[in-house]
Amino acid sequence: MDVMKSRTRYSAWNLLAAAPGHADWAPAWREVEQPKSRYDVVVIGGGGHGLATAYYLAKNHGVTNVAVLEKSWIGGGNTGRNTTVVRSNYLYPQSARLYDFSVQLYEKLAQELNFNIMFSQRGLVTLAHSRHDLDHMSRWANAMQFNGVDAEILDSQQLKNLIPRVNFQDDARFPILGGFMQRRAGTARHDAVAWGYARAASALGVDIIQNCAVKGFIKHGGRVVGVHTSRGDIRADKVGAAVAGHSSQLAAMAGFRLPVVSYALQAMVSEPVKPVLDTVMLSPAVGAYWSQTDKGDIVIGGALDHFPSYAQRGSFAITQQVLAATVAMFPSFGRLRLMRQWAGIVDVVQDSSPIIGATPVPGLYVNGGWGTGGFKGIPVGGWTLAHVLATDQNHPLAEPFQLQRFHTGRLIDEAAAAGIAH
């Protein structure tokens, strides 16, 4: 999404006089200009995970004296800089349980929040271009079914009927031999997810404070008891952090190191065209994936820039690689104009699985390490972080995803199973 357009939309949505004829629109959430001096819980990060955490703290646990602190505007980070894919096609049982619970929450989220998040379960197709791919995907789909997640093997003709725009010619650079599909997967509207959680959390009494940057932590006896911010000091019994690619920076402020490296993950969209792609389509071999928005834009995503970066733009090399793969897979797309390109900063962990729970510093909890899977994990990330903040007990879904796994060696390596290595 274009950053300036995004900023305008977020501001306009929450102003009474956003545009002529909209003067009687009520704000979607309460604007809190000055935070209170003390809260039961402070959540750092006003993206999807932070807002979901605040909402589930209030709804599931009755903890309403909560502040969400966002250094810019809510949803302006990775929540507004992704390709909006929701899926649970993971290999290991721990990951399958975590992500499929998130899909289940997404399926009911519009009704629960009374806000249309535009969740479209159009399905996700993963393509096989070799006999090795076919064997791997058969094992992958079988593992998903064993874990209780829907998966359906498709042959070449079935795929041709489903996605006819793809290059099925005999001389195609990437011949399509088959693949598999998760029909419950799909896409949701990224800003609607942020706005829906913000409105619902605010209605339950949560304070959402934008333009409030965290500068450091207040400690007493080695325990975090608050935060230093650009709006002054705020005390809290507990602090939760959900800041995606900036997780390692926040950990450094608190005095410990996270096993996280931040990379740029870029995406782009074409000019709008009539409906030509009914599903989300992924090709691990070419390192790219595609979907079409309700407006008609073709959304194109690809691999990480494999050098640490906080630049929200990505490299030309990856752009070139992704566009070359796009033209090879969809020759007709070669005539489309590219409208926008952007990148989000993702927090990649050694085993490509998240970290949800307590940190080495008492009083501070983290939700991070989602890599390229942060958007689809928003509901479950908020649900599980809220649980540990409210109860001091890890949620069963989050138990395998503690920092201790890097000491015990019980890693959950989803780099290959997640579709694109990350």
C-alpha positions as a Python dict, from the first residue, in 0.01 Angstrom:
ca = {
    (1, 'M'): (0, 0, 0),
    (2, 'D'): (122, 349, -80),
    (3, 'V'): (240, 493, 253),
    (4, 'M'): (97, 841, 211),
    (5, 'K'): (-239, 710, 96),
    (6, 'S'): (-238, 473, 392),
    (7, 'R'): (-166, 759, 630),
    (8, 'T'): (-452, 961, 485),
    (9, 'R'): (-696, 674, 513),
    (10, 'Y'): (-606, 600, 873),
    (11, 'S'): (-639, 964, 974),
    (12, 'A'): (-953, 1024, 774),
    (13, 'W'): (-1128, 718, 909),
    (14, 'N'): (-1109, 848, 1260),
    (15, 'L'): (-1192, 1215, 1208),
    (16, 'L'): (-1542, 1351, 1242),
    (17, 'A'): (-1502, 1585, 946),
    (18, 'A'): (-1306, 1350, 721),
    (19, 'A'): (-1467, 1467, 399),
    (20, 'P'): (-1772, 1664, 281),
    (21, 'G'): (-2085, 1470, 371),
    (22, 'H'): (-1907, 1265, 639),
    (23, 'A'): (-1923, 1521, 918),
    (24, 'D'): (-2170, 1309, 1115),
    (25, 'W'): (-1954, 996, 1112),
    (26, 'A'): (-1861, 884, 1463),
    (27, 'P'): (-1494, 801, 1527),
    (28, 'A'): (-1415, 431, 1499),
    (29, 'W'): (-1226, 442, 1829),
    (30, 'R'): (-1161, 688, 2107),
    (31, 'E'): (-869, 923, 2042),
    (32, 'V'): (-649, 934, 2353),
    (33, 'E'): (-411, 1228, 2335),
    (34, 'Q'): (-251, 1193, 2676),
    (35, 'P'): (-196, 850, 2835),
    (36, 'K'): (-265, 783, 3199),
    (37, 'S'): (34, 756, 3430),
    (38, 'R'): (-40, 391, 3510),
    (39, 'Y'): (-205, 88, 3347),
    (40, 'D'): (-241, -276, 3437),
    (41, 'V'): (-88, -368, 3100),
    (42, 'V'): (95, -168, 2835),
    (43, 'V'): (110, -319, 2487),
    (44, 'I'): (385, -179, 2266),
    (45, 'G'): (291, -185, 1899),
    (46, 'G'): (-33, -67, 1739),
    (47, 'G'): (-36, -317, 1456),
    (48, 'G'): (-262, -618, 1423),
    (49, 'H'): (-91, -825, 1693),
    (50, 'G'): (-82, -544, 1947),
    (51, 'L'): (-443, -443, 1889),
    (52, 'A'): (-558, -805, 1899),
    (53, 'T'): (-370, -855, 2226),
    (54, 'A'): (-548, -558, 2382),
    (55, 'Y'): (-886, -673, 2254),
    (56, 'Y'): (-848, -1028, 2389),
    (57, 'L'): (-714, -900, 2721),
    (58, 'A'): (-1039, -709, 2763),
    (59, 'K'): (-1278, -962, 2608),
    (60, 'N'): (-1133, -1293, 2730),
    (61, 'H'): (-984, -1187, 3062),
    (62, 'G'): (-1165, -871, 3171),
    (63, 'V'): (-842, -668, 3178),
    (64, 'T'): (-952, -330, 3043),
    (65, 'N'): (-700, -90, 3202),
    (66, 'V'): (-476, -136, 2899),
    (67, 'A'): (-283, 103, 2675),
    (68, 'V'): (-169, 30, 2321),
    (69, 'L'): (128, 249, 2232),
    (70, 'E'): (203, 310, 1865),
    (71, 'K'): (497, 525, 1757),
    (72, 'S'): (320, 634, 1437),
    (73, 'W'): (-37, 544, 1334),
    (74, 'I'): (-210, 217, 1402),
    (75, 'G'): (-159, -44, 1134),
    (76, 'G'): (113, 165, 970),
    (77, 'G'): (385, -97, 1005),
    (78, 'N'): (380, -452, 873),
    (79, 'T'): (2, -478, 911),
    (80, 'G'): (-29, -231, 625),
    (81, 'R'): (272, -368, 432),
    (82, 'N'): (192, -730, 358),
    (83, 'T'): (11, -939, 99),
    (84, 'T'): (-282, -1025, 332),
    (85, 'V'): (-268, -1405, 285),
    (86, 'V'): (-429, -1619, 554),
    (87, 'R'): (-337, -1989, 560),
    (88, 'S'): (-242, -2279, 787),
    (89, 'N'): (-59, -2513, 547),
    (90, 'Y'): (223, -2595, 787),
    (91, 'L'): (407, -2922, 836),
    (92, 'Y'): (458, -2972, 1208),
    (93, 'P'): (173, -3037, 1453),
    (94, 'Q'): (267, -2742, 1675),
    (95, 'S'): (253, -2501, 1382),
    (96, 'A'): (-62, -2657, 1238),
    (97, 'R'): (-248, -2612, 1568),
    (98, 'L'): (-129, -2252, 1605),
    (99, 'Y'): (-204, -2129, 1254),
    (100, 'D'): (-525, -2323, 1205),
    (101, 'F'): (-665, -2175, 1525),
    (102, 'S'): (-583, -1837, 1371),
    (103, 'V'): (-774, -1930, 1054),
    (104, 'Q'): (-1070, -2037, 1269),
    (105, 'L'): (-1064, -1701, 1446),
    (106, 'Y'): (-1048, -1521, 1110),
    (107, 'E'): (-1352, -1715, 991),
    (108, 'K'): (-1562, -1564, 1272),
    (109, 'L'): (-1384, -1232, 1312),
    (110, 'A'): (-1612, -1007, 1105),
    (111, 'Q'): (-1915, -1120, 1301),
    (112, 'E'): (-1735, -1099, 1637),
    (113, 'L'): (-1599, -749, 1576),
    (114, 'N'): (-1909, -636, 1384),
    (115, 'F'): (-1668, -507, 1122),
    (116, 'N'): (-1622, -635, 768),
    (117, 'I'): (-1261, -754, 743),
    (118, 'M'): (-1328, -878, 388),
    (119, 'F'): (-1202, -1230, 458),
    (120, 'S'): (-1228, -1418, 130),
    (121, 'Q'): (-1163, -1793, 154),
    (122, 'R'): (-1069, -1827, -210),
    (123, 'G'): (-816, -2102, -139),
    (124, 'L'): (-439, -2130, -174),
    (125, 'V'): (-285, -2340, -454),
    (126, 'T'): (76, -2454, -424),
    (127, 'L'): (231, -2566, -753),
    (128, 'A'): (466, -2856, -831),
    (129, 'H'): (708, -2820, -1121),
    (130, 'S'): (898, -3148, -1092),
    (131, 'R'): (852, -3506, -975),
    (132, 'H'): (1047, -3413, -665),
    (133, 'D'): (797, -3132, -599),
    (134, 'L'): (508, -3376, -642),
    (135, 'D'): (655, -3617, -389),
    (136, 'H'): (727, -3338, -142),
    (137, 'M'): (377, -3193, -173),
    (138, 'S'): (213, -3532, -129),
    (139, 'R'): (397, -3568, 202),
    (140, 'W'): (314, -3210, 292),
    (141, 'A'): (-58, -3249, 218),
    (142, 'N'): (-70, -3581, 404),
    (143, 'A'): (92, -3417, 707),
    (144, 'M'): (-166, -3139, 697),
    (145, 'Q'): (-453, -3387, 685),
    (146, 'F'): (-298, -3585, 968),
    (147, 'N'): (-289, -3259, 1169),
    (148, 'G'): (-658, -3195, 1094),
    (149, 'V'): (-599, -2921, 835),
    (150, 'D'): (-771, -2938, 497),
    (151, 'A'): (-550, -3024, 197),
    (152, 'E'): (-640, -3153, -147),
    (153, 'I'): (-402, -3293, -409),
    (154, 'L'): (-473, -3162, -761),
    (155, 'D'): (-346, -3290, -1095),
    (156, 'S'): (-242, -3075, -1389),
    (157, 'Q'): (-584, -3076, -1556),
    (158, 'Q'): (-763, -2976, -1235),
    (159, 'L'): (-519, -2688, -1195),
    (160, 'K'): (-570, -2582, -1556),
    (161, 'N'): (-944, -2561, -1494),
    (162, 'L'): (-887, -2365, -1172),
    (163, 'I'): (-619, -2119, -1288),
    (164, 'P'): (-638, -2106, -1669),
    (165, 'R'): (-424, -1792, -1700),
    (166, 'V'): (-112, -1981, -1589),
    (167, 'N'): (134, -2099, -1853),
    (168, 'F'): (49, -2466, -1914),
    (169, 'Q'): (231, -2485, -2250),
    (170, 'D'): (455, -2784, -2315),
    (171, 'D'): (757, -2556, -2357),
    (172, 'A'): (688, -2354, -2040),
    (173, 'R'): (997, -2268, -1840),
    (174, 'F'): (826, -2405, -1529),
    (175, 'P'): (604, -2697, -1632),
    (176, 'I'): (310, -2756, -1398),
    (177, 'L'): (277, -3122, -1303),
    (178, 'G'): (28, -3080, -1018),
    (179, 'G'): (3, -2934, -673),
    (180, 'F'): (-223, -2912, -372),
    (181, 'M'): (-479, -2671, -234),
    (182, 'Q'): (-600, -2552, 104),
    (183, 'R'): (-951, -2431, 27),
    (184, 'R'): (-1004, -2259, 364),
    (185, 'A'): (-709, -2028, 299),
    (186, 'G'): (-758, -1687, 145),
    (187, 'T'): (-705, -1317, 198),
    (188, 'A'): (-837, -1045, 431),
    (189, 'R'): (-827, -667, 416),
    (190, 'H'): (-524, -557, 619),
    (191, 'D'): (-645, -215, 732),
    (192, 'A'): (-991, -351, 812),
    (193, 'V'): (-834, -606, 1049),
    (194, 'A'): (-648, -328, 1229),
    (195, 'W'): (-950, -97, 1242),
    (196, 'G'): (-1183, -375, 1354),
    (197, 'Y'): (-964, -475, 1646),
    (198, 'A'): (-901, -108, 1736),
    (199, 'R'): (-1269, -24, 1744),
    (200, 'A'): (-1361, -333, 1945),
    (201, 'A'): (-1077, -285, 2195),
    (202, 'S'): (-1158, 83, 2239),
    (203, 'A'): (-1525, 0, 2301),
    (204, 'L'): (-1415, -226, 2588),
    (205, 'G'): (-1215, 55, 2751),
    (206, 'V'): (-867, 12, 2602),
    (207, 'D'): (-668, 333, 2540),
    (208, 'I'): (-511, 352, 2193),
    (209, 'I'): (-235, 611, 2184),
    (210, 'Q'): (-81, 698, 1849),
    (211, 'N'): (241, 894, 1791),
    (212, 'C'): (378, 762, 2119),
    (213, 'A'): (724, 611, 2076),
    (214, 'V'): (878, 392, 2345),
    (215, 'K'): (1228, 518, 2432),
    (216, 'G'): (1321, 271, 2706),
    (217, 'F'): (1201, 70, 3004),
    (218, 'I'): (1149, 161, 3367),
    (219, 'K'): (1293, -110, 3592),
    (220, 'H'): (1276, -177, 3962),
    (221, 'G'): (1475, -463, 4113),
    (222, 'G'): (1549, -596, 3765),
    (223, 'R'): (1180, -607, 3673),
    (224, 'V'): (1013, -398, 3403),
    (225, 'V'): (755, -175, 3570),
    (226, 'G'): (686, 71, 3292),
    (227, 'V'): (813, 249, 2983),
    (228, 'H'): (975, 578, 2895),
    (229, 'T'): (787, 728, 2599),
    (230, 'S'): (779, 1043, 2388),
    (231, 'R'): (462, 1129, 2587),
    (232, 'G'): (626, 1078, 2925),
    (233, 'D'): (672, 784, 3162),
    (234, 'I'): (397, 525, 3190),
    (235, 'R'): (392, 266, 3470),
    (236, 'A'): (246, -79, 3423),
    (237, 'D'): (227, -411, 3603),
    (238, 'K'): (320, -589, 3280),
    (239, 'V'): (444, -487, 2938),
    (240, 'G'): (384, -681, 2618),
    (241, 'A'): (575, -612, 2296),
    (242, 'A'): (439, -688, 1948),
    (243, 'V'): (664, -485, 1718),
    (244, 'A'): (755, -731, 1439),
    (245, 'G'): (1086, -637, 1271),
    (246, 'H'): (1182, -407, 1557),
    (247, 'S'): (1163, -681, 1821),
    (248, 'S'): (1542, -708, 1855),
    (249, 'Q'): (1575, -331, 1903),
    (250, 'L'): (1319, -334, 2181),
    (251, 'A'): (1488, -633, 2345),
    (252, 'A'): (1819, -447, 2338),
    (253, 'M'): (1654, -158, 2523),
    (254, 'A'): (1549, -405, 2793),
    (255, 'G'): (1897, -558, 2816),
    (256, 'F'): (1872, -895, 2644),
    (257, 'R'): (1917, -1040, 2299),
    (258, 'L'): (1655, -1209, 2084),
    (259, 'P'): (1752, -1470, 1820),
    (260, 'V'): (1597, -1245, 1555),
    (261, 'V'): (1731, -1090, 1236),
    (262, 'S'): (1529, -827, 1051),
    (263, 'Y'): (1495, -840, 673),
    (264, 'A'): (1294, -654, 412),
    (265, 'L'): (1014, -850, 249),
    (266, 'Q'): (878, -674, -55),
    (267, 'A'): (560, -691, -254),
    (268, 'M'): (397, -500, -537),
    (269, 'V'): (64, -451, -712),
    (270, 'S'): (-35, -404, -1073),
    (271, 'E'): (-296, -178, -1223),
    (272, 'P'): (-652, -313, -1172),
    (273, 'V'): (-796, -551, -1431),
    (274, 'K'): (-1110, -760, -1457),
    (275, 'P'): (-1117, -1085, -1252),
    (276, 'V'): (-855, -1327, -1383),
    (277, 'L'): (-729, -1508, -1071),
    (278, 'D'): (-979, -1664, -832),
    (279, 'T'): (-733, -1812, -584),
    (280, 'V'): (-406, -1733, -412),
    (281, 'M'): (-132, -1909, -607),
    (282, 'L'): (215, -1997, -479),
    (283, 'S'): (514, -2142, -660),
    (284, 'P'): (795, -2232, -416),
    (285, 'A'): (1025, -2316, -706),
    (286, 'V'): (1016, -1964, -848),
    (287, 'G'): (992, -1793, -508),
    (288, 'A'): (679, -1591, -580),
    (289, 'Y'): (304, -1587, -517),
    (290, 'W'): (3, -1405, -657),
    (291, 'S'): (-355, -1307, -578),
    (292, 'Q'): (-609, -1053, -704),
    (293, 'T'): (-780, -797, -487),
    (294, 'D'): (-1146, -701, -494),
    (295, 'K'): (-1041, -384, -678),
    (296, 'G'): (-870, -592, -948),
    (297, 'D'): (-504, -531, -859),
    (298, 'I'): (-272, -828, -902),
    (299, 'V'): (-79, -862, -574),
    (300, 'I'): (268, -1007, -622),
    (301, 'G'): (491, -1126, -339),
    (302, 'G'): (831, -1289, -328),
    (303, 'A'): (1132, -1387, -127),
    (304, 'L'): (1325, -1196, 137),
    (305, 'D'): (1617, -968, 67),
    (306, 'H'): (1879, -1180, 242),
    (307, 'F'): (2067, -901, 412),
    (308, 'P'): (1962, -732, 737),
    (309, 'S'): (1777, -409, 668),
    (310, 'Y'): (1525, -164, 807),
    (311, 'A'): (1466, 5, 469),
    (312, 'Q'): (1101, -32, 375),
    (313, 'R'): (1160, -69, 3),
    (314, 'G'): (1356, -387, -81),
    (315, 'S'): (1625, -440, -343),
    (316, 'F'): (1598, -419, -720),
    (317, 'A'): (1744, -770, -752),
    (318, 'I'): (1447, -929, -577),
    (319, 'T'): (1202, -708, -767),
    (320, 'Q'): (1355, -824, -1094),
    (321, 'Q'): (1351, -1189, -983),
    (322, 'V'): (986, -1178, -879),
    (323, 'L'): (870, -998, -1192),
    (324, 'A'): (1062, -1237, -1416),
    (325, 'A'): (891, -1529, -1242),
    (326, 'T'): (554, -1355, -1279),
    (327, 'V'): (591, -1313, -1654),
    (328, 'A'): (709, -1674, -1690),
    (329, 'M'): (408, -1805, -1498),
    (330, 'F'): (152, -1558, -1637),
    (331, 'P'): (262, -1443, -1985),
    (332, 'S'): (-48, -1222, -2019),
    (333, 'F'): (54, -1026, -1709),
    (334, 'G'): (359, -899, -1894),
    (335, 'R'): (146, -616, -2037),
    (336, 'L'): (29, -491, -1698),
    (337, 'R'): (169, -173, -1548),
    (338, 'L'): (317, -194, -1201),
    (339, 'M'): (150, 63, -978),
    (340, 'R'): (320, 35, -638),
    (341, 'Q'): (604, -150, -469),
    (342, 'W'): (688, -159, -98),
    (343, 'A'): (853, -368, 173),
    (344, 'G'): (784, -460, 534),
    (345, 'I'): (1049, -539, 793),
    (346, 'V'): (1004, -895, 916),
    (347, 'D'): (1161, -1059, 1221),
    (348, 'V'): (1312, -1392, 1118),
    (349, 'V'): (1405, -1656, 1375),
    (350, 'Q'): (1640, -1950, 1322),
    (351, 'D'): (1359, -2204, 1298),
    (352, 'S'): (1112, -1975, 1119),
    (353, 'S'): (862, -2001, 1404),
    (354, 'P'): (731, -1730, 1639),
    (355, 'I'): (822, -1646, 1996),
    (356, 'I'): (524, -1590, 2227),
    (357, 'G'): (571, -1555, 2600),
    (358, 'A'): (793, -1430, 2880),
    (359, 'T'): (1137, -1282, 2822),
    (360, 'P'): (1449, -1306, 3045),
    (361, 'V'): (1345, -973, 3197),
    (362, 'P'): (1057, -1017, 3445),
    (363, 'G'): (750, -813, 3362),
    (364, 'L'): (822, -803, 2987),
    (365, 'Y'): (656, -1038, 2738),
    (366, 'V'): (706, -1069, 2365),
    (367, 'N'): (507, -1167, 2058),
    (368, 'G'): (744, -1176, 1763),
    (369, 'G'): (954, -1381, 1526),
    (370, 'W'): (667, -1445, 1285),
    (371, 'G'): (886, -1380, 983),
    (372, 'T'): (670, -1364, 674),
    (373, 'G'): (371, -1514, 856),
    (374, 'G'): (271, -1227, 1080),
    (375, 'F'): (-56, -1121, 917),
    (376, 'K'): (-215, -1464, 918),
    (377, 'G'): (-106, -1506, 1280),
    (378, 'I'): (-268, -1183, 1409),
    (379, 'P'): (-569, -1339, 1587),
    (380, 'V'): (-379, -1626, 1750),
    (381, 'G'): (-83, -1402, 1833),
    (382, 'G'): (-311, -1164, 2017),
    (383, 'W'): (-507, -1446, 2180),
    (384, 'T'): (-199, -1623, 2320),
    (385, 'L'): (-8, -1311, 2428),
    (386, 'A'): (-319, -1183, 2607),
    (387, 'H'): (-346, -1518, 2786),
    (388, 'V'): (6, -1510, 2930),
    (389, 'L'): (-22, -1141, 3022),
    (390, 'A'): (-347, -1203, 3210),
    (391, 'T'): (-270, -1538, 3374),
    (392, 'D'): (110, -1571, 3391),
    (393, 'Q'): (62, -1909, 3223),
    (394, 'N'): (150, -1990, 2864),
    (395, 'H'): (-144, -2077, 2644),
    (396, 'P'): (-118, -2444, 2534),
    (397, 'L'): (-92, -2330, 2171),
    (398, 'A'): (204, -2107, 2257),
    (399, 'E'): (384, -2352, 2489),
    (400, 'P'): (611, -2491, 2211),
    (401, 'F'): (706, -2138, 2101),
    (402, 'Q'): (896, -2019, 2408),
    (403, 'L'): (1247, -1875, 2408),
    (404, 'Q'): (1368, -2179, 2602),
    (405, 'R'): (1355, -2389, 2286),
    (406, 'F'): (1678, -2228, 2172),
    (407, 'H'): (1846, -2367, 2485),
    (408, 'T'): (1686, -2710, 2474),
    (409, 'G'): (1719, -2754, 2097),
    (410, 'R'): (1348, -2833, 2053),
    (411, 'L'): (1314, -2614, 1747),
    (412, 'I'): (1015, -2615, 1510),
    (413, 'D'): (1183, -2565, 1174),
    (414, 'E'): (914, -2454, 930),
    (415, 'A'): (1143, -2290, 674),
    (416, 'A'): (1061, -2539, 399),
    (417, 'A'): (704, -2618, 506),
    (418, 'A'): (600, -2252, 507),
    (419, 'G'): (608, -2237, 129),
    (420, 'I'): (883, -1982, 68),
    (421, 'A'): (1203, -2021, 268),
    (422, 'H'): (1211, -1763, 546),
}
